[in-house]
Amino acid sequence: MRPREEGQGGATGAQAFSSRHFLKLVEDTGEVGFWSADLRRDQLSASVGLYRIFGLDPATEMTFGFGLDMIHPDDKAAHGDQIAVLRSGQPISREFRIIRPDRTQRWILHRAEVIVGADGRPNQGMGVVFDVTARHDSLRSVEQRHDRFNALLSVTAAVVWIVSPDGEAREMPQWQVLTGQSQAELRGQGWLQAVHPEDRERTEAAWRTAVSHVSPYNTDYRLLCADGVYRWFNARGVPIMNRDGSIREWVGVCLSVPGQNRYGPAAARAEARSAAADTADRVITAAQVRAARGMTGLSKDELARRASVSVSTIVRLEDEETTVRPRADTVLAVRKVLEQAGVEFTFDHGVMPGVRPAMGR
C-alpha cells in the first residue's frame, strides 16, 4: 500500500500505514505470530512471524494438524484439544512447549478467539502465538539458584531468619522449630529469651548496634534448643535494601558451632555446675586487667597486638562502667597474654579478685 501525495487529498502520516505494516513491525521482534482460519477446514493462513516461531519454511502449507503434531509429548495430553475447543465456540489461552523440525524446544503462549456465523455456529478463528521461551528460561534459572541456595542452607545452617526493617521479629518458623518458642513468644525481642542469660546482654547489644548502623550482624551465643540443651551458634545477618536506600528486611542464618561446650538438663547438671565454676575462675575484672597491664608494663596497643584483638576491646575490658563485655574466648586470649608476661590472677574466697607476680618469676 503506497501513501498518497500530500495535497492530493492525501492521508495523514498515521493513516498512510496499513495494519499490515503494524503487524510486520510487531512480528519483527521474532516473538509473535498470527493466524486466521475457517474452522470448518484444516488449512489456515499464517503470518511470517508464526512460521519463524515454529521454525518452518514460509512456503510450507500450514494446517491445524501440523501445529498439533509439534506439541511436546509431555504437554500433548493437556493441550492437544485446542482445535476441538475452538470449534466448540470457546476461546483458548494456553502455554505449552513445542518441538520444532530442527529438534529445538520452545515455550509458546497461544491465545485465540472464534467468530460465530449467521447460523449461530463458530466458523472463523483467529489467534496470536507468543514465543515465551526467554521468560521460562529466566524462571528456571531463578528456580535453580533457589534450589541450590536451599540445598546449601540445609547442610550448613540450622536456622534461616527474616525480620522486619526495624529489626523486630515477627515470623521465624525455623527458629520456632529449633528453640520450641511459639510465635507469640519470639515476637519483638522475645527471641532473646532463648539465648543463654550470660550471652543475652551482649547479643542484644550486637543486634541493636547492627540495626541502628544498618551494618552486618555477626555474633556467637548459646541457644536453648527445643530438647532443653544449650548449644553454641554463630548468628549472621545483613540488611536487604530497597532502591531508595531504605531497609526492606533483614535476613540471616544461625550456624551451628561445633566443638563448643554444651549445657543440658538432668544428666548434664553436674557438668553445668563445673563449667559455671570454671567460667567464674576465668572472668577477670576491669581492675585486674588494669593492674596486670601496669605490672607487666604492656601498653594497650601491645597487649591488643599480642592477643590478636582490637585496642577498643582492651578499652572495654578496662572499663568498669561498660555493659557490653567481650566474648569469653576474647577475654581468655587477653588473660593468657598477661599471664605469659608474668602475672597471676587470684580469686581467693572472701576477698576481691587480685593480681600478683607469677610464682617463680
C-alpha positions as CSV (number, residue, x, y, z in Angstrom):
1,M,0.0,0.0,0.0
2,R,1.5,3.4,-1.1
3,P,0.7,6.6,0.7
4,R,-0.9,9.3,-1.4
5,E,1.0,12.5,-2.2
6,E,0.5,15.5,0.2
7,G,-2.1,18.0,-1.3
8,Q,-3.9,15.3,-3.3
9,G,-6.5,14.5,-0.7
10,G,-3.7,12.5,0.8
11,A,-3.9,10.7,4.2
12,T,-2.2,11.8,7.4
13,G,1.0,10.1,8.4
14,A,-0.8,7.7,10.7
15,Q,-3.3,6.8,8.0
16,A,-0.6,6.2,5.4
17,F,0.3,2.8,7.0
18,S,-1.9,-0.2,6.8
19,S,-2.5,-2.7,9.6
20,R,-0.1,-5.0,7.7
21,H,2.7,-2.5,8.4
22,F,2.0,-2.6,12.1
23,L,1.8,-6.4,12.2
24,K,5.1,-6.6,10.5
25,L,6.6,-4.2,12.9
26,V,5.4,-6.3,15.8
27,E,6.4,-9.6,14.2
28,D,9.9,-8.4,13.5
29,T,10.6,-8.8,17.2
30,G,10.7,-12.5,16.5
31,E,8.5,-13.3,19.4
32,V,4.9,-13.2,18.0
33,G,3.0,-14.6,15.1
34,F,-0.7,-14.6,13.9
35,W,-3.1,-17.0,12.2
36,S,-6.6,-17.0,10.9
37,A,-8.7,-19.8,9.6
38,D,-12.1,-21.2,8.5
39,L,-12.7,-23.6,11.4
40,R,-14.6,-25.9,9.1
41,R,-11.4,-26.7,7.2
42,D,-8.0,-27.9,8.2
43,Q,-6.0,-25.2,6.5
44,L,-5.1,-21.8,8.0
45,S,-3.4,-18.6,7.0
46,A,-0.3,-17.9,9.0
47,S,1.9,-14.8,9.2
48,V,5.7,-14.9,8.6
49,G,6.2,-14.5,12.4
50,L,4.3,-17.7,13.1
51,Y,6.4,-19.6,10.6
52,R,9.5,-18.2,12.3
53,I,8.4,-19.3,15.8
54,F,7.6,-22.8,14.5
55,G,10.8,-23.0,12.6
56,L,9.1,-23.6,9.3
57,D,9.7,-22.5,5.8
58,P,7.1,-19.9,4.8
59,A,6.4,-21.9,1.7
60,T,5.1,-24.8,3.8
61,E,1.4,-25.2,3.8
62,M,0.2,-24.7,7.4
63,T,-2.5,-26.9,8.8
64,F,-4.1,-27.4,12.2
65,G,-2.7,-30.9,12.3
66,F,0.8,-29.6,11.7
67,G,0.7,-27.4,14.7
68,L,-0.8,-30.0,17.0
69,D,1.9,-32.5,16.0
70,M,4.6,-30.1,17.2
71,I,3.3,-30.0,20.8
72,H,5.8,-31.6,23.2
73,P,4.8,-35.2,24.1
74,D,4.6,-34.3,27.8
75,D,2.2,-31.5,27.0
76,K,0.1,-33.1,24.3
77,A,-2.4,-34.8,26.7
78,A,-3.3,-31.4,28.2
79,H,-3.1,-29.2,25.1
80,G,-3.9,-31.4,22.1
81,D,-7.6,-30.5,22.3
82,Q,-7.2,-26.8,21.3
83,I,-8.8,-27.0,17.8
84,A,-11.7,-29.0,19.2
85,V,-12.2,-26.4,21.9
86,L,-12.2,-23.6,19.3
87,R,-14.7,-25.5,17.1
88,S,-17.0,-25.7,20.1
89,G,-17.0,-21.9,20.3
90,Q,-14.7,-21.5,23.3
91,P,-11.7,-19.1,23.3
92,I,-8.4,-20.5,24.5
93,S,-5.3,-19.3,26.3
94,R,-2.7,-22.0,26.7
95,E,1.0,-22.1,27.5
96,F,3.0,-25.2,26.4
97,R,6.1,-26.5,24.7
98,I,6.7,-27.3,21.1
99,I,9.4,-29.3,19.3
100,R,10.4,-27.7,16.0
101,P,11.6,-29.6,13.0
102,D,15.3,-28.9,13.9
103,R,14.5,-30.6,17.3
104,T,14.9,-27.4,19.3
105,Q,12.3,-26.8,22.0
106,R,10.3,-23.5,22.5
107,W,7.7,-22.4,25.0
108,I,4.8,-20.7,23.4
109,L,1.7,-18.9,24.6
110,H,-1.3,-19.4,22.3
111,R,-4.4,-17.2,22.6
112,A,-7.3,-17.5,20.1
113,E,-10.9,-16.4,19.6
114,V,-13.8,-17.6,17.5
115,I,-16.3,-15.7,15.3
116,V,-19.9,-17.1,15.2
117,G,-21.6,-17.2,11.8
118,A,-25.1,-16.2,10.9
119,D,-26.2,-19.8,11.6
120,G,-25.0,-19.4,15.2
121,R,-22.1,-21.7,14.8
122,P,-18.4,-20.8,15.1
123,N,-17.0,-20.7,11.6
124,Q,-13.9,-18.4,11.8
125,G,-11.0,-18.4,14.2
126,M,-8.0,-16.1,14.7
127,G,-5.1,-16.4,17.1
128,V,-1.8,-15.0,18.2
129,V,1.2,-17.0,19.3
130,F,3.9,-15.6,21.6
131,D,7.4,-17.2,22.0
132,V,7.9,-17.1,25.8
133,T,10.9,-19.2,25.9
134,A,13.1,-16.5,27.4
135,R,10.7,-16.0,30.3
136,H,10.7,-19.7,31.1
137,D,14.5,-19.8,30.9
138,S,14.7,-17.0,33.3
139,L,12.2,-18.6,35.7
140,R,14.1,-21.9,35.5
141,S,17.4,-20.1,36.2
142,V,15.8,-18.4,39.3
143,E,14.4,-21.8,40.5
144,Q,17.8,-23.5,40.0
145,R,19.5,-20.8,42.1
146,H,16.8,-21.0,44.7
147,D,17.1,-24.8,44.9
148,R,20.9,-24.6,45.2
149,F,20.6,-21.9,47.9
150,N,18.2,-24.1,49.9
151,A,20.3,-27.2,49.5
152,L,23.4,-25.3,50.7
153,L,21.5,-23.9,53.7
154,S,20.1,-27.3,54.6
155,V,23.6,-28.6,55.2
156,T,25.2,-25.6,56.8
157,A,22.5,-23.6,58.7
158,A,20.3,-24.6,61.5
159,V,18.0,-21.6,61.0
160,V,17.3,-19.1,58.3
161,W,15.6,-16.0,59.6
162,I,13.9,-12.9,58.1
163,V,12.8,-10.0,60.3
164,S,11.2,-6.6,59.7
165,P,13.1,-3.4,58.7
166,D,13.1,-2.2,62.3
167,G,14.7,-5.4,63.4
168,E,11.7,-6.8,65.2
169,A,11.0,-10.5,64.9
170,R,7.6,-11.4,63.5
171,E,7.6,-14.9,61.9
172,M,10.6,-17.2,62.2
173,P,9.3,-20.8,61.7
174,Q,12.7,-22.4,61.6
175,W,13.7,-20.6,64.8
176,Q,10.5,-21.9,66.4
177,V,11.4,-25.5,65.5
178,L,14.9,-25.1,66.8
179,T,14.0,-23.4,70.1
180,G,10.5,-24.5,70.8
181,Q,9.4,-20.9,71.2
182,S,5.9,-20.0,70.0
183,Q,5.4,-17.2,67.5
184,A,3.9,-15.0,70.3
185,E,7.0,-15.7,72.5
186,L,9.6,-14.7,69.9
187,R,7.9,-11.6,68.5
188,G,9.6,-8.3,69.0
189,Q,12.7,-9.0,71.1
190,G,11.2,-12.2,72.7
191,W,13.6,-14.4,70.7
192,L,16.3,-13.2,73.1
193,Q,14.7,-15.2,75.9
194,A,16.0,-18.4,74.2
195,V,19.6,-17.0,74.4
196,H,21.7,-18.1,77.4
197,P,21.4,-15.5,80.2
198,E,25.1,-14.9,80.2
199,D,25.1,-14.2,76.5
200,R,21.9,-12.3,76.3
201,E,23.1,-8.7,77.0
202,R,26.0,-9.0,74.6
203,T,23.8,-10.5,71.9
204,E,21.1,-7.8,72.3
205,A,23.8,-5.0,72.1
206,A,25.3,-6.5,69.0
207,W,21.9,-6.7,67.3
208,R,20.9,-3.2,68.4
209,T,24.2,-1.8,67.0
210,A,23.7,-3.6,63.7
211,V,20.2,-2.3,63.3
212,S,21.0,1.3,64.3
213,H,24.0,1.5,62.0
214,V,22.4,-0.6,59.1
215,S,25.5,-2.8,59.2
216,P,26.1,-6.6,59.1
217,Y,25.4,-8.6,62.3
218,N,27.8,-11.3,63.5
219,T,27.9,-12.8,67.0
220,D,28.1,-16.1,68.9
221,Y,25.8,-17.2,71.6
222,R,24.4,-20.2,73.3
223,L,20.8,-21.1,72.4
224,L,18.3,-23.1,74.4
225,C,17.1,-25.7,71.9
226,A,13.7,-27.4,72.0
227,D,15.3,-30.6,73.6
228,G,16.4,-28.5,76.6
229,V,20.1,-28.4,75.7
230,Y,22.1,-25.2,75.3
231,R,24.2,-25.2,72.1
232,W,26.5,-22.7,70.6
233,F,25.6,-20.9,67.4
234,N,27.1,-18.2,65.2
235,A,24.4,-15.8,64.1
236,R,24.9,-13.6,61.0
237,G,22.6,-11.2,59.2
238,V,22.5,-8.4,56.7
239,P,20.0,-5.7,55.7
240,I,18.3,-6.0,52.3
241,M,18.0,-2.6,50.8
242,N,15.4,-1.0,48.6
243,R,16.4,1.1,45.6
244,D,15.7,4.3,47.6
245,G,18.2,3.3,50.3
246,S,15.6,2.2,52.9
247,I,15.7,-1.2,54.5
248,R,13.3,-3.8,53.0
249,E,14.1,-6.5,55.6
250,W,16.8,-8.3,57.5
251,V,17.9,-11.8,56.5
252,G,20.3,-14.1,58.3
253,V,21.3,-17.5,59.4
254,C,22.2,-19.3,62.6
255,L,25.2,-21.7,62.0
256,S,26.0,-24.5,64.5
257,V,29.4,-24.0,66.1
258,P,31.0,-27.5,66.5
259,G,33.3,-28.2,69.4
260,Q,31.8,-25.7,71.9
261,N,30.7,-26.7,75.4
262,R,27.1,-27.9,75.6
263,Y,24.9,-27.5,78.7
264,G,21.9,-29.7,79.2
265,P,19.4,-30.6,81.8
266,A,19.2,-33.6,84.0
267,A,22.3,-35.7,83.3
268,A,24.4,-32.6,82.4
269,R,23.7,-30.6,85.6
270,A,27.0,-31.6,87.2
271,E,28.8,-30.6,84.0
272,A,26.9,-27.2,84.0
273,R,27.9,-26.5,87.6
274,S,31.5,-27.4,86.9
275,A,31.5,-25.2,83.7
276,A,30.0,-22.4,85.7
277,A,32.7,-22.6,88.3
278,D,35.4,-22.7,85.7
279,T,33.8,-19.7,84.0
280,A,33.9,-17.8,87.3
281,D,37.6,-18.5,87.6
282,R,38.2,-17.2,84.1
283,V,36.2,-13.9,84.4
284,I,38.9,-11.3,85.1
285,T,37.7,-7.9,86.2
286,A,38.4,-4.5,84.7
287,A,40.5,-3.6,87.8
288,Q,42.6,-6.8,87.4
289,V,43.3,-6.0,83.7
290,R,44.4,-2.5,84.5
291,A,46.6,-3.8,87.4
292,A,48.1,-6.6,85.3
293,R,48.9,-4.3,82.5
294,G,50.6,-1.9,84.9
295,M,52.7,-4.7,86.5
296,T,53.8,-6.0,83.1
297,G,54.4,-2.6,81.5
298,L,52.3,-3.6,78.4
299,S,50.7,-0.7,76.6
300,K,47.1,-1.2,75.3
301,D,48.4,-1.4,71.7
302,E,51.0,-4.0,72.6
303,L,48.5,-6.1,74.6
304,A,46.0,-5.9,71.8
305,R,48.6,-7.0,69.2
306,R,49.8,-10.0,71.3
307,A,46.3,-11.1,72.0
308,S,45.2,-10.6,68.4
309,V,42.3,-8.3,69.5
310,S,41.4,-4.7,68.8
311,V,42.5,-1.8,71.1
312,S,38.9,-1.0,71.6
313,T,38.5,-4.5,73.1
314,I,41.2,-3.7,75.7
315,V,39.5,-0.4,76.5
316,R,36.2,-2.2,77.1
317,L,37.9,-4.8,79.3
318,E,39.3,-2.0,81.5
319,D,36.1,0.0,81.7
320,E,34.1,-0.6,84.9
321,E,31.0,1.1,83.6
322,T,30.6,-0.8,80.3
323,T,27.6,-3.0,79.9
324,V,29.0,-4.8,76.9
325,R,31.7,-7.4,77.7
326,P,33.8,-9.0,75.0
327,R,33.3,-12.7,74.3
328,A,34.7,-15.3,76.7
329,D,37.3,-16.5,74.2
330,T,38.5,-12.9,73.7
331,V,38.9,-12.4,77.5
332,L,40.7,-15.6,77.7
333,A,43.2,-14.6,75.0
334,V,44.0,-11.4,76.8
335,R,44.3,-13.2,80.1
336,K,46.8,-15.7,78.6
337,V,49.0,-12.9,77.3
338,L,49.1,-11.2,80.6
339,E,49.9,-14.4,82.4
340,Q,52.7,-15.2,80.0
341,A,54.0,-11.7,80.7
342,G,54.5,-12.6,84.4
343,V,51.3,-12.1,86.4
344,E,48.9,-14.4,88.2
345,F,45.2,-13.6,88.7
346,T,43.8,-14.5,92.1
347,F,40.3,-15.4,93.1
348,D,40.5,-16.1,96.8
349,H,37.3,-16.8,98.6
350,G,36.1,-13.8,100.6
351,V,38.4,-11.2,99.1
352,M,38.4,-9.1,96.0
353,P,39.9,-10.6,92.8
354,G,43.6,-9.6,92.6
355,V,46.8,-9.8,90.7
356,R,50.3,-10.8,91.8
357,P,53.6,-11.7,90.2
358,A,53.6,-15.2,88.9
359,M,55.3,-17.7,91.2
360,G,58.9,-18.4,90.2
361,R,59.2,-15.2,88.2
